[in-house]
Amino acid sequence: MALSATVFKAELGVSDVDHGYYADHALTVARHPSETDERMVVRLLAFALRAHQLRDVDGELAFGPGLCVPGVADLQLTDYTGRILEWIDVGQPDARGLAKAAGRADRVLLFPFAAGTHAWWRTVGRRVAGLSNLSVERIPHQPVRQLAQAVERRVTAQVVVMGGQVSVTLGGVDVAFTPEPLK
């Protein structure tokens, strides 16, 4: 019998000073049995970092089905016609997957976070250099590890983006970091 996803409820407050976006989001996040808490935290962070786009789009920002369905975005910003405006992934996908995403969406955003990101990027970065609609921002691993330790089935998080720095409070844990642009 296959294991089922674990459902998490998140109350996510976003104060994105850089983009003038302030909103609260009640989110349901399904974590696949093979997904780590770290990866799920980065999906929440990616939502917070891209939520400001909702102000300018008649559409929605939604989580994909996760690791159980290959070739599908972790998050997707779509307009109501179904057009994929932003394909958002976390982790370290292969170059072929990124190229496919770049062909399906107006913009592809990737948020790698693991300790070995720089070694992975030295290999994959060369292969995707020609993808003009791809942006890659590394989330430092240490803050992700700290936040993952505070994850519970019901969690409240506050994310503040100001001057490029991201401050996060999740389950009583406070961290701050600046995403590192790789592409």
C-alpha positions in Angstrom: 0.0 0.0 0.0 1.4 3.4 -1.0 1.9 6.0 1.7 -0.2 9.1 1.4 0.8 12.7 1.7 0.8 14.5 5.0 -1.3 17.6 5.0 0.0 20.8 6.6 -2.0 23.9 7.3 -0.1 27.2 7.2 -1.1 30.7 8.1 1.4 32.7 6.1 1.7 36.5 6.6 3.6 38.2 3.8 5.0 41.8 4.2 6.9 42.4 1.1 8.1 46.0 1.5 10.2 45.8 -1.6 7.1 45.2 -3.8 4.5 47.0 -1.6 2.6 43.7 -1.0 1.0 42.9 2.3 -1.4 39.9 2.7 -2.2 36.9 4.8 -2.6 33.5 3.1 -4.3 30.4 4.5 -2.5 27.6 2.7 -2.8 23.8 2.6 0.4 22.1 1.8 0.6 18.4 1.0 4.0 16.9 1.8 4.8 13.7 -0.2 6.2 10.9 2.0 9.6 11.3 0.3 9.7 15.1 0.7 11.7 16.5 3.6 10.5 19.3 5.9 13.3 21.4 4.5 12.0 21.1 1.0 8.5 21.9 2.2 9.7 25.0 4.0 11.4 26.2 0.8 8.1 25.8 -1.1 6.5 28.0 1.5 9.3 30.5 1.2 8.9 30.5 -2.6 5.2 31.2 -2.2 6.0 34.2 0.1 8.7 35.5 -2.3 6.4 35.4 -5.3 3.1 36.3 -3.7 3.5 39.9 -4.7 2.8 38.9 -8.3 -0.8 38.2 -7.3 -1.3 42.0 -7.1 -0.6 42.4 -10.8 -2.2 39.2 -12.2 -5.8 38.1 -12.6 -5.0 34.5 -11.6 -3.7 32.4 -8.8 -0.5 31.1 -7.2 -0.9 27.5 -6.3 1.1 24.5 -5.1 1.5 21.7 -7.6 0.9 18.0 -6.7 4.5 17.7 -5.5 7.1 14.9 -6.0 4.6 12.3 -6.9 4.0 13.8 -10.3 7.2 14.4 -12.3 7.4 17.3 -14.8 5.0 19.5 -12.8 5.9 22.7 -11.1 6.2 22.9 -7.3 4.3 26.2 -7.5 2.6 27.8 -10.5 1.4 31.3 -11.1 -1.3 31.1 -13.7 -3.8 33.5 -15.1 -7.5 32.4 -15.4 -7.0 31.3 -19.0 -4.6 28.6 -17.8 -1.5 30.4 -19.2 1.6 29.6 -16.9 3.1 32.9 -16.1 5.6 31.6 -13.6 6.8 28.0 -13.1 8.4 27.8 -9.7 10.6 24.9 -8.5 12.7 24.2 -5.5 15.7 21.9 -5.2 18.2 20.9 -7.8 16.4 19.7 -11.0 18.3 18.5 -14.1 18.9 20.8 -17.1 16.4 18.9 -19.2 13.6 19.5 -16.8 14.4 23.2 -16.6 14.4 23.4 -20.4 11.0 21.8 -20.6 9.6 24.2 -18.0 11.1 27.1 -19.9 9.2 26.0 -23.0 5.9 25.8 -21.1 6.0 29.0 -19.0 6.6 32.7 -19.5 9.1 32.6 -16.7 10.8 29.9 -14.7 12.1 30.5 -11.1 14.2 28.0 -9.3 15.1 28.1 -5.6 17.9 25.6 -4.8 18.7 25.3 -1.0 20.8 22.3 -0.2 24.3 22.4 1.1 25.7 21.2 -2.3 24.0 23.8 -4.4 27.2 25.4 -5.7 28.7 22.1 -7.0 25.3 21.2 -8.6 25.1 24.7 -10.2 28.6 24.5 -11.7 27.4 21.5 -13.8 23.8 22.5 -14.5 24.4 26.2 -14.9 26.4 25.8 -18.0 23.6 23.7 -19.6 20.9 26.2 -18.9 22.8 29.4 -19.6 20.8 30.0 -22.8 17.4 29.9 -21.1 16.6 33.6 -21.1 13.4 33.1 -19.0 15.1 31.3 -16.1 16.0 32.9 -12.8 17.8 31.0 -10.1 18.1 32.3 -6.5 19.8 30.1 -3.9 18.3 30.0 -0.4 21.0 29.5 2.2 20.8 26.0 3.7 21.3 26.9 7.4 18.2 29.0 7.8 16.1 26.4 6.0 17.4 23.7 8.4 16.5 25.9 11.4 13.0 26.6 10.1 12.4 22.9 9.2 12.9 21.9 12.8 10.0 24.1 13.8 7.5 22.7 11.3 4.3 21.3 12.7 1.0 20.1 11.1 -0.4 23.6 11.8 2.0 26.4 11.5 2.0 30.1 11.5 4.7 32.0 9.6 5.5 35.6 9.0 7.8 36.6 6.1 9.1 40.1 5.7 11.0 41.1 2.6 12.9 44.4 2.8 16.0 45.6 1.0 16.5 42.2 -0.5 16.7 40.6 2.9 14.2 38.0 4.0 13.2 37.7 7.7 11.1 34.7 8.7 9.4 33.7 11.9 8.0 30.2 11.8 6.8 28.3 14.9 8.9 30.5 17.2 12.1 30.3 15.2 13.4 33.6 13.7 15.9 33.6 10.8 17.1 36.1 8.3 18.9 35.6 4.9 19.5 37.2 1.6 18.8 35.0 -1.5 21.8 34.7 -3.7 21.2 35.2 -7.4 22.9 32.5 -9.5 21.2 33.4 -12.8 
